[in-house]
């Protein structure tokens, strides 16, 4: 926060949804419990970023990191409750023993139908669900450009060796002019937040690298789902 602006930069997302094997849920801070979200789930893609989540057995803590626009160029600062565990581009740090259990996540900001109309939420994909999401987006690029809505219709049964799991199934749906207009307004709100978020991230990076003389890159491209380094 600056001297003239003492307002915390709070995410406009109402819910942070997680796609696990066979379910979509979010953590309710009030009840301190996971809440299942019924499917089919219909949403409009607003923006896509990348982050890291997971669980560290060594630290008995969850992993978290900053969100980045480019998974192949931007630095991820991966932390647990014990502190910073690794810092770098995902492909360079993913095999580090210090981040064992950490998983790459697509952090997708979406518009979903709430009780009072369309609202901003966030849905994350990792592992098998991320593979399914990438394949769907590559085959239906219009969903990231406001051409269609996305419907997570359910889950399909998969098997790898002796391990059985379920992956999300996506379909495209028509989007009305009114829905698109509402999504555009929500995206304006989201981008205002993200502009402030990335400004603060840049300031932190500059402060952290000042001693070494390393200058952060200035690339501003979006996450490329075709080149995600697993």
Backbone as CSV, one residue per row, in Angstrom:
resi,resn,N_x,N_y,N_z,CA_x,CA_y,CA_z,C_x,C_y,C_z
1,UNK,0.835,-1.196,0.000,0.000,0.000,0.000,0.871,1.248,0.000
2,UNK,0.450,2.249,-0.738,1.197,3.495,-0.794,0.733,4.428,0.312
3,UNK,1.433,5.559,0.466,1.075,6.532,1.495,-0.314,7.095,1.262
4,UNK,-0.646,7.342,-0.021,-1.934,7.961,-0.338,-3.062,6.961,-0.505
5,UNK,-2.706,5.681,-0.695,-3.725,4.656,-0.883,-3.513,3.538,0.128
6,UNK,-4.314,3.568,1.194,-4.182,2.599,2.269,-5.177,1.450,2.144
7,UNK,-5.765,1.303,0.951,-6.745,0.244,0.714,-6.042,-1.036,0.287
8,UNK,-6.321,-2.112,0.982,-5.717,-3.402,0.631,-6.225,-3.871,-0.722
9,UNK,-5.341,-4.520,-1.487,-5.707,-5.010,-2.813,-6.334,-6.389,-2.665
10,UNK,-7.649,-6.427,-2.551,-8.373,-7.667,-2.284,-8.919,-8.250,-3.584
11,UNK,-8.713,-9.542,-3.785,-9.212,-10.192,-5.000,-10.728,-10.069,-5.093
12,UNK,-11.248,-9.776,-6.288,-12.698,-9.680,-6.468,-13.377,-11.036,-6.613
13,UNK,-12.600,-12.118,-6.619,-13.185,-13.453,-6.781,-14.004,-13.830,-5.551
14,UNK,-15.240,-14.245,-5.766,-16.126,-14.637,-4.670,-15.765,-16.011,-4.127
15,UNK,-15.396,-16.922,-5.028,-15.039,-18.273,-4.621,-13.788,-18.715,-5.375
16,UNK,-12.985,-19.545,-4.722,-11.814,-20.133,-5.359,-12.074,-21.639,-5.479
17,UNK,-12.473,-22.035,-6.669,-12.886,-23.414,-6.915,-11.680,-24.287,-7.241
18,UNK,-11.745,-25.538,-6.791,-10.703,-26.518,-7.075,-11.336,-27.724,-7.745
19,UNK,-10.711,-28.179,-8.814,-11.205,-29.361,-9.516,-10.351,-30.545,-9.101
20,UNK,-10.941,-31.423,-8.325,-10.267,-32.643,-7.898,-10.816,-33.806,-8.719
21,UNK,-10.349,-35.013,-8.446,-10.839,-36.187,-9.160,-12.310,-36.416,-8.841
22,UNK,-13.162,-36.078,-9.798,-14.589,-36.344,-9.654,-15.390,-35.283,-8.936
23,UNK,-14.783,-34.126,-8.613,-15.554,-33.113,-7.892,-14.999,-31.716,-8.116
24,UNK,-15.867,-30.729,-7.884,-15.485,-29.322,-7.849,-15.876,-28.814,-6.467
25,UNK,-14.969,-28.164,-5.778,-15.313,-27.651,-4.461,-14.527,-26.387,-4.142
26,UNK,-14.904,-25.742,-3.054,-14.160,-24.596,-2.556,-14.173,-24.635,-1.028
27,UNK,-13.215,-23.955,-0.428,-13.103,-23.931,1.028,-13.881,-22.755,1.585
28,UNK,-14.801,-23.031,2.483,-15.604,-22.003,3.128,-14.928,-21.622,4.449
29,UNK,-14.428,-20.381,4.521,-13.715,-19.942,5.715,-14.631,-19.883,6.932
30,UNK,-15.911,-19.581,6.713,-16.839,-19.456,7.836,-17.097,-20.810,8.503
31,UNK,-17.348,-21.825,7.678,-17.636,-23.157,8.218,-16.381,-24.001,8.373
32,UNK,-15.263,-23.514,7.778,-13.990,-24.241,7.795,-14.166,-25.652,7.233
33,UNK,-14.861,-25.709,6.104,-15.134,-26.997,5.476,-15.139,-26.816,3.968
34,UNK,-14.919,-27.925,3.247,-14.999,-27.892,1.791,-16.452,-28.010,1.352
35,UNK,-16.835,-27.162,0.414,-18.206,-27.142,-0.098,-18.207,-27.644,-1.533
36,UNK,-18.960,-28.685,-1.807,-19.053,-29.213,-3.167,-19.913,-28.309,-4.034
37,UNK,-19.469,-28.126,-5.275,-20.207,-27.328,-6.256,-20.876,-28.286,-7.229
38,UNK,-22.187,-28.187,-7.410,-22.870,-29.117,-8.314,-22.476,-28.886,-9.768
39,UNK,-22.449,-29.956,-10.526,-22.238,-29.885,-11.966,-23.523,-30.355,-12.655
40,UNK,-23.820,-29.839,-13.841,-22.943,-29.032,-14.683,-22.705,-27.628,-14.130
41,UNK,-21.493,-27.148,-14.368,-21.075,-25.812,-13.969,-20.790,-25.007,-15.230
42,UNK,-21.524,-23.916,-15.393,-21.369,-23.066,-16.574,-20.595,-21.804,-16.204
43,UNK,-19.617,-21.444,-17.033,-18.839,-20.236,-16.745,-18.301,-19.603,-18.022
44,UNK,-17.876,-18.340,-17.866,-17.260,-17.580,-18.948,-15.829,-17.274,-18.539
45,UNK,-14.869,-17.566,-19.388,-13.462,-17.314,-19.079,-13.165,-15.824,-19.186
46,UNK,-12.590,-15.262,-18.121,-12.182,-13.866,-18.125,-10.685,-13.721,-18.372
47,UNK,-9.883,-14.498,-17.678,-8.431,-14.419,-17.830,-7.807,-15.694,-17.288
48,UNK,-6.574,-15.967,-17.720,-5.862,-17.165,-17.278,-4.461,-16.803,-16.822
49,UNK,-4.122,-17.252,-15.628,-2.794,-17.049,-15.081,-2.230,-18.406,-14.667
50,UNK,-1.085,-18.392,-14.016,-0.463,-19.631,-13.546,0.019,-19.435,-12.129
51,UNK,-0.013,-20.492,-11.344,0.449,-20.445,-9.969,0.888,-21.846,-9.549
52,UNK,1.336,-21.974,-8.311,1.767,-23.268,-7.778,1.044,-23.524,-6.463
53,UNK,0.523,-24.737,-6.315,-0.123,-25.167,-5.085,0.334,-26.598,-4.785
54,UNK,-0.113,-27.134,-3.682,0.251,-28.507,-3.338,0.482,-28.658,-1.854
55,UNK,1.135,-29.758,-1.479,1.367,-30.067,-0.074,2.796,-30.522,0.137
56,UNK,3.434,-29.972,1.161,4.798,-30.355,1.517,4.751,-31.267,2.733
57,UNK,5.145,-32.528,2.550,5.231,-33.448,3.677,6.324,-33.010,4.648
58,UNK,7.411,-32.502,4.087,8.542,-32.107,4.919,8.173,-30.976,5.877
59,UNK,7.416,-30.008,5.370,7.037,-28.843,6.181,5.661,-28.988,6.815
60,UNK,4.929,-30.063,6.434,3.551,-30.232,6.900,2.761,-28.952,6.677
61,UNK,2.823,-28.506,5.436,2.221,-27.227,5.058,1.815,-27.268,3.590
62,UNK,0.837,-26.470,3.253,0.497,-26.292,1.855,1.520,-25.403,1.170
63,UNK,1.630,-25.568,-0.149,2.438,-24.658,-0.972,1.538,-23.559,-1.515
64,UNK,2.109,-22.385,-1.711,1.432,-21.341,-2.463,2.500,-20.487,-3.144
65,UNK,2.069,-19.742,-4.147,3.009,-18.865,-4.848,2.252,-17.669,-5.398
66,UNK,3.020,-16.728,-5.915,2.415,-15.626,-6.655,1.805,-16.156,-7.944
67,UNK,0.917,-15.378,-8.555,0.365,-15.720,-9.861,1.163,-14.992,-10.931
68,UNK,1.354,-15.643,-12.064,2.130,-15.054,-13.153,1.360,-15.139,-14.464
69,UNK,1.733,-14.262,-15.385,1.092,-14.249,-16.694,1.703,-15.278,-17.634
70,UNK,3.019,-15.406,-17.588,3.721,-16.322,-18.488,4.422,-17.397,-17.679
71,UNK,3.973,-18.639,-17.839,4.565,-19.746,-17.084,5.987,-20.055,-17.534
72,UNK,6.335,-19.639,-18.747,7.664,-19.945,-19.276,8.676,-18.839,-19.071
73,UNK,8.230,-17.656,-18.602,9.151,-16.522,-18.484,9.143,-15.863,-17.099
74,UNK,7.993,-15.875,-16.426,7.861,-15.137,-15.176,8.279,-15.978,-13.976
75,UNK,8.852,-15.316,-12.978,9.377,-15.980,-11.788,8.252,-16.308,-10.808
76,UNK,8.235,-17.556,-10.378,7.318,-18.020,-9.334,8.079,-18.092,-8.015
77,UNK,7.535,-17.464,-6.981,8.118,-17.535,-5.644,7.272,-18.504,-4.824
78,UNK,7.801,-19.707,-4.623,7.037,-20.801,-4.017,7.344,-20.866,-2.524
79,UNK,6.282,-20.850,-1.719,6.434,-20.781,-0.272,5.616,-21.856,0.438
80,UNK,6.020,-22.144,1.676,5.206,-22.880,2.636,5.181,-22.035,3.904
81,UNK,4.577,-22.563,4.943,4.553,-21.836,6.208,5.951,-21.652,6.785
82,UNK,6.919,-22.416,6.270,8.295,-22.322,6.732,9.085,-21.234,6.008
83,UNK,8.482,-20.664,4.956,9.160,-19.606,4.225,9.338,-19.930,2.753
84,UNK,10.185,-19.149,2.080,10.433,-19.308,0.650,11.195,-20.601,0.395
85,UNK,10.676,-21.454,-0.505,11.291,-22.745,-0.814,12.038,-22.727,-2.146
86,UNK,11.549,-21.956,-3.109,12.209,-21.882,-4.411,11.703,-20.654,-5.140
87,UNK,12.541,-20.137,-6.016,12.178,-18.970,-6.803,12.758,-19.122,-8.201
88,UNK,11.901,-19.064,-9.208,12.373,-19.206,-10.575,11.255,-19.575,-11.515
89,UNK,11.595,-19.729,-12.778,10.637,-20.195,-13.779,10.313,-21.661,-13.466
90,UNK,9.059,-22.062,-13.663,8.616,-23.391,-13.233,9.484,-24.518,-13.762
91,UNK,9.847,-24.476,-15.025,10.622,-25.573,-15.602,11.992,-25.705,-14.936
92,UNK,12.470,-24.627,-14.315,13.786,-24.660,-13.678,13.720,-25.102,-12.217
93,UNK,12.532,-24.994,-11.601,12.445,-25.301,-10.163,11.577,-26.516,-9.850
94,UNK,10.833,-27.015,-10.838,9.846,-28.055,-10.551,10.450,-29.355,-10.030
95,UNK,11.706,-29.622,-10.367,12.334,-30.864,-9.912,13.190,-30.679,-8.660
96,UNK,13.150,-29.498,-8.089,13.922,-29.252,-6.877,13.345,-30.041,-5.706
97,UNK,14.194,-30.667,-4.891,13.688,-31.399,-3.717,13.020,-30.479,-2.700
98,UNK,13.289,-29.182,-2.799,12.700,-28.236,-1.861,11.226,-27.970,-2.155
99,UNK,10.746,-28.383,-3.348,9.339,-28.170,-3.686,8.646,-29.500,-3.999
100,UNK,9.120,-30.585,-3.382,8.483,-31.884,-3.578,7.023,-31.808,-3.143
101,UNK,6.136,-32.213,-4.051,4.708,-32.148,-3.769,4.028,-30.919,-4.331
102,UNK,4.806,-29.957,-4.814,4.233,-28.757,-5.424,3.739,-29.079,-6.830
103,UNK,2.617,-28.485,-7.205,2.027,-28.752,-8.515,1.725,-27.452,-9.255
104,UNK,2.018,-27.474,-10.542,1.671,-26.353,-11.406,0.147,-26.286,-11.562
105,UNK,-0.404,-25.086,-11.463,-1.846,-24.889,-11.601,-2.151,-23.798,-12.618
106,UNK,-3.127,-24.055,-13.466,-3.713,-22.980,-14.263,-4.747,-22.299,-13.368
107,UNK,-4.581,-21.001,-13.157,-5.481,-20.215,-12.323,-6.386,-19.418,-13.256
108,UNK,-7.607,-19.900,-13.424,-8.520,-19.340,-14.434,-9.585,-18.493,-13.738
109,UNK,-9.594,-17.219,-14.062,-10.631,-16.334,-13.538,-11.847,-16.427,-14.454
110,UNK,-13.002,-16.611,-13.844,-14.213,-16.893,-14.609,-15.385,-16.078,-14.078
111,UNK,-16.410,-15.953,-14.902,-17.695,-15.400,-14.483,-18.653,-16.561,-14.307
112,UNK,-19.273,-16.632,-13.130,-20.241,-17.689,-12.842,-21.540,-17.056,-12.352
113,UNK,-22.619,-17.816,-12.432,-23.910,-17.327,-11.971,-24.017,-17.476,-10.459
114,UNK,-24.185,-16.344,-9.768,-24.410,-16.359,-8.330,-25.859,-16.022,-8.028
115,UNK,-26.139,-15.820,-6.770,-27.514,-15.518,-6.360,-27.994,-14.181,-6.896
116,UNK,-27.073,-13.271,-7.121,-27.441,-11.930,-7.569,-26.956,-11.648,-8.991
117,UNK,-26.763,-12.696,-9.773,-26.305,-12.526,-11.158,-24.894,-13.030,-11.345
118,UNK,-24.273,-12.631,-12.437,-22.918,-13.078,-12.744,-21.923,-12.454,-11.776
119,UNK,-20.940,-13.240,-11.331,-19.926,-12.782,-10.404,-18.584,-13.412,-10.759
120,UNK,-17.523,-12.834,-10.227,-16.174,-13.332,-10.503,-15.830,-14.466,-9.552
121,UNK,-15.321,-15.547,-10.104,-14.773,-16.646,-9.318,-13.430,-17.035,-9.925
122,UNK,-12.754,-17.941,-9.266,-11.497,-18.469,-9.779,-11.575,-19.988,-9.716
123,UNK,-11.100,-20.651,-10.760,-11.073,-22.106,-10.770,-9.673,-22.556,-11.156
124,UNK,-9.119,-23.497,-10.399,-7.753,-23.952,-10.663,-7.757,-25.389,-11.163
125,UNK,-6.848,-25.652,-12.085,-6.687,-26.978,-12.669,-5.244,-27.426,-12.497
126,UNK,-5.050,-28.662,-12.078,-3.706,-29.228,-11.989,-3.777,-30.709,-12.349
127,UNK,-2.628,-31.286,-12.653,-2.577,-32.710,-12.950,-3.471,-33.111,-14.110
128,UNK,-4.278,-34.154,-13.911,-5.137,-34.677,-14.969,-6.192,-33.654,-15.382
129,UNK,-6.707,-32.875,-14.434,-7.715,-31.876,-14.793,-7.103,-30.780,-15.649
130,UNK,-5.838,-30.458,-15.417,-5.150,-29.460,-16.240,-4.961,-29.977,-17.659
131,UNK,-4.585,-31.246,-17.789,-4.452,-31.836,-19.129,-5.767,-31.745,-19.898
132,UNK,-6.873,-32.063,-19.206,-8.186,-32.012,-19.850,-8.535,-30.594,-20.255
133,UNK,-8.203,-29.630,-19.384,-8.502,-28.226,-19.686,-7.694,-27.736,-20.884
134,UNK,-6.409,-28.067,-20.926,-5.563,-27.649,-22.040,-6.079,-28.210,-23.361
135,UNK,-6.413,-29.499,-23.366,-6.918,-30.124,-24.591,-8.211,-29.460,-25.044
136,UNK,-9.080,-29.151,-24.101,-10.349,-28.509,-24.438,-10.117,-27.116,-25.018
137,UNK,-9.270,-26.315,-24.371,-9.021,-24.949,-24.838,-8.336,-24.952,-26.197
138,UNK,-7.395,-25.852,-26.405,-6.719,-25.921,-27.698,-7.685,-26.247,-28.834
139,UNK,-8.722,-27.040,-28.516,-9.706,-27.413,-29.533,-10.831,-26.391,-29.652
140,UNK,-10.947,-25.513,-28.658,-12.053,-24.538,-28.641,-11.532,-23.177,-28.173
141,UNK,-10.657,-22.577,-28.966,-9.982,-21.350,-28.557,-10.951,-20.184,-28.350
142,UNK,-12.134,-20.285,-28.912,-13.103,-19.203,-28.763,-13.563,-18.992,-27.338
143,UNK,-13.410,-20.002,-26.484,-13.878,-19.858,-25.102,-13.027,-18.870,-24.321
144,UNK,-11.812,-18.605,-24.768,-10.967,-17.624,-24.091,-11.101,-16.244,-24.716
145,UNK,-11.974,-16.107,-25.699,-12.155,-14.834,-26.408,-13.596,-14.344,-26.371
146,UNK,-14.384,-14.909,-25.470,-15.762,-14.466,-25.333,-16.695,-14.952,-26.423
147,UNK,-16.279,-15.959,-27.172,-17.116,-16.478,-28.255,-18.136,-17.497,-27.742
148,UNK,-17.787,-18.180,-26.664,-18.655,-19.218,-26.100,-18.515,-19.261,-24.590
149,UNK,-19.507,-19.838,-23.939,-19.402,-20.201,-22.528,-18.814,-21.607,-22.445
150,UNK,-18.358,-21.964,-21.261,-17.848,-23.305,-20.990,-18.809,-23.993,-20.025
151,UNK,-19.061,-25.269,-20.269,-19.863,-26.068,-19.345,-19.037,-27.265,-18.904
152,UNK,-18.762,-27.327,-17.601,-18.144,-28.528,-17.040,-19.306,-29.469,-16.749
153,UNK,-19.496,-30.441,-17.639,-20.708,-31.265,-17.602,-20.645,-32.400,-16.587
154,UNK,-19.439,-32.822,-16.240,-19.286,-33.951,-15.324,-17.876,-34.487,-15.409
155,UNK,-17.717,-35.780,-15.125,-16.390,-36.381,-15.075,-16.393,-37.733,-15.772
156,UNK,-15.283,-38.030,-16.419,-15.127,-39.331,-17.068,-14.153,-40.187,-16.270
157,UNK,-14.374,-41.490,-16.277,-13.510,-42.426,-15.556,-12.259,-42.723,-16.379
158,UNK,-11.111,-42.620,-15.738,-9.841,-42.909,-16.384,-9.049,-43.867,-15.505
159,UNK,-8.012,-44.454,-16.107,-7.184,-45.400,-15.355,-5.763,-45.354,-15.888
160,UNK,-4.801,-45.314,-14.975,-3.388,-45.371,-15.340,-2.743,-46.415,-14.461
161,UNK,-2.429,-47.556,-15.040,-1.952,-48.673,-14.243,-3.070,-49.159,-13.342
162,UNK,-2.791,-49.236,-12.059,-3.810,-49.669,-11.100,-4.582,-48.495,-10.514
163,UNK,-4.207,-47.283,-10.901,-4.821,-46.084,-10.324,-6.029,-45.649,-11.158
164,UNK,-7.169,-45.544,-10.505,-8.379,-45.053,-11.150,-8.647,-43.621,-10.703
165,UNK,-9.075,-42.794,-11.629,-9.366,-41.401,-11.299,-10.387,-40.862,-12.285
166,UNK,-10.856,-39.653,-12.030,-11.854,-39.025,-12.895,-11.353,-37.664,-13.357
167,UNK,-11.630,-37.349,-14.601,-11.216,-36.060,-15.157,-12.440,-35.293,-15.633
168,UNK,-12.389,-33.967,-15.576,-13.544,-33.170,-15.986,-13.801,-33.248,-17.487
169,UNK,-15.077,-33.171,-17.835,-15.508,-33.139,-19.241,-16.089,-31.765,-19.511
170,UNK,-15.601,-31.113,-20.566,-16.038,-29.761,-20.907,-16.793,-29.746,-22.227
171,UNK,-17.733,-28.828,-22.337,-18.437,-28.569,-23.592,-18.557,-27.059,-23.782
172,UNK,-18.777,-26.655,-25.028,-19.017,-25.237,-25.306,-20.517,-24.987,-25.334
173,UNK,-20.896,-23.752,-25.010,-22.299,-23.349,-25.051,-22.384,-21.950,-25.635
174,UNK,-23.512,-21.635,-26.246,-23.702,-20.313,-26.822,-23.715,-19.255,-25.723
175,UNK,-23.221,-18.084,-26.070,-23.216,-16.960,-25.142,-24.058,-15.836,-25.735
176,UNK,-24.915,-15.240,-24.935,-25.774,-14.166,-25.420,-25.027,-12.835,-25.342
177,UNK,-25.540,-11.840,-26.077,-24.928,-10.512,-26.042,-24.977,-9.930,-24.634
178,UNK,-26.070,-10.173,-23.928,-26.206,-9.664,-22.564,-25.200,-10.318,-21.628
179,UNK,-25.011,-11.628,-21.760,-24.037,-12.334,-20.925,-22.624,-11.843,-21.201
180,UNK,-22.317,-11.629,-22.479,-20.996,-11.148,-22.843,-20.753,-9.754,-22.280
181,UNK,-21.773,-8.903,-22.342,-21.637,-7.543,-21.818,-21.382,-7.567,-20.312
182,UNK,-22.076,-8.429,-19.592,-21.862,-8.539,-18.152,-20.476,-9.084,-17.837
183,UNK,-20.025,-10.056,-18.632,-18.691,-10.606,-18.435,-17.615,-9.550,-18.696
184,UNK,-17.832,-8.705,-19.692,-16.880,-7.642,-20.001,-16.758,-6.679,-18.826
185,UNK,-17.865,-6.339,-18.195,-17.832,-5.437,-17.042,-17.089,-6.084,-15.874
186,UNK,-17.325,-7.369,-15.657,-16.622,-8.074,-14.593,-15.122,-8.141,-14.878
187,UNK,-14.772,-8.307,-16.157,-13.357,-8.381,-16.507,-12.666,-7.040,-16.277
188,UNK,-13.377,-5.946,-16.485,-12.799,-4.623,-16.202,-12.447,-4.522,-14.717
189,UNK,-13.343,-5.003,-13.869,-13.080,-5.025,-12.424,-11.886,-5.920,-12.105
190,UNK,-11.841,-7.086,-12.751,-10.742,-8.022,-12.528,-9.409,-7.423,-12.961
191,UNK,-9.371,-6.788,-14.132,-8.114,-6.247,-14.647,-7.611,-5.091,-13.798
192,UNK,-8.514,-4.319,-13.198,-8.096,-3.265,-12.276,-7.366,-3.870,-11.092
193,UNK,-7.932,-4.959,-10.568,-7.275,-5.671,-9.463,-5.932,-6.249,-9.901
194,UNK,-5.896,-6.909,-11.072,-4.662,-7.551,-11.526,-3.570,-6.531,-11.828
195,UNK,-3.954,-5.366,-12.370,-2.959,-4.314,-12.615,-2.274,-3.929,-11.310
196,UNK,-3.065,-3.747,-10.269,-2.509,-3.395,-8.962,-1.684,-4.547,-8.396
197,UNK,-2.193,-5.773,-8.582,-1.487,-6.959,-8.083,-0.108,-7.092,-8.714
198,UNK,-0.044,-6.953,-10.040,1.240,-7.129,-10.715,2.168,-5.946,-10.474
199,UNK,1.605,-4.759,-10.255,2.447,-3.623,-9.882,3.141,-3.903,-8.554
200,UNK,2.393,-4.454,-7.596,2.986,-4.763,-6.285,4.001,-5.887,-6.407
201,UNK,3.735,-6.861,-7.282,4.683,-7.957,-7.490,5.982,-7.442,-8.093
202,UNK,5.859,-6.514,-9.045,7.042,-5.943,-9.684,7.877,-5.178,-8.671
203,UNK,7.207,-4.436,-7.797,7.931,-3.681,-6.768,8.677,-4.621,-5.843
204,UNK,8.034,-5.729,-5.459,8.676,-6.706,-4.582,9.884,-7.348,-5.265
205,UNK,9.737,-7.662,-6.567,10.833,-8.290,-7.296,12.029,-7.346,-7.410
206,UNK,11.752,-6.061,-7.687,12.828,-5.089,-7.816,13.568,-4.926,-6.490
207,UNK,12.815,-4.922,-5.404,13.439,-4.786,-4.087,14.295,-6.011,-3.775
208,UNK,13.782,-7.200,-4.142,14.488,-8.444,-3.830,15.752,-8.619,-4.667
209,UNK,15.755,-8.055,-5.889,16.894,-8.273,-6.788,17.878,-7.103,-6.790
210,UNK,17.589,-6.057,-6.040,18.447,-4.870,-6.052,19.874,-5.203,-5.619
211,UNK,20.011,-6.101,-4.629,21.338,-6.431,-4.106,22.186,-7.186,-5.117
212,UNK,21.537,-7.960,-5.993,22.281,-8.771,-6.958,22.463,-8.075,-8.294
213,UNK,21.711,-7.004,-8.504,21.787,-6.299,-9.768,21.003,-6.959,-10.869
214,UNK,20.230,-7.994,-10.554,19.426,-8.687,-11.539,18.165,-7.898,-11.818
215,UNK,17.844,-7.712,-13.077,16.658,-6.951,-13.457,15.600,-7.905,-13.965
216,UNK,14.387,-7.792,-13.438,13.294,-8.662,-13.883,12.931,-8.360,-15.317
217,UNK,12.477,-9.390,-16.050,12.070,-9.224,-17.439,10.803,-8.391,-17.552
218,UNK,10.570,-7.848,-18.724,9.402,-7.000,-18.897,8.395,-7.616,-19.853
219,UNK,8.442,-8.946,-20.056,7.485,-9.603,-20.931,6.086,-9.469,-20.354
220,UNK,5.104,-9.265,-21.233,3.733,-9.050,-20.765,2.750,-9.957,-21.489
221,UNK,3.242,-11.123,-21.948,2.363,-12.022,-22.670,1.568,-12.872,-21.704
222,UNK,0.401,-13.339,-22.172,-0.469,-14.177,-21.351,0.079,-15.591,-21.277
223,UNK,-0.434,-16.329,-20.317,-0.055,-17.738,-20.195,-0.406,-18.484,-21.472
224,UNK,0.550,-19.217,-22.006,0.355,-19.988,-23.230,0.044,-21.424,-22.843
225,UNK,-1.206,-21.816,-22.995,-1.598,-23.154,-22.582,-0.998,-24.242,-23.458
226,UNK,-0.475,-23.868,-24.613,0.120,-24.865,-25.492,1.561,-25.196,-25.049
227,UNK,2.144,-24.351,-24.233,3.552,-24.520,-23.867,3.763,-24.627,-22.364
228,UNK,2.745,-25.083,-21.628,2.889,-25.208,-20.186,3.938,-26.277,-19.878
229,UNK,4.964,-25.926,-19.102,6.005,-26.888,-18.754,5.593,-27.712,-17.545
230,UNK,5.143,-28.937,-17.760,4.692,-29.771,-16.641,5.888,-30.226,-15.809
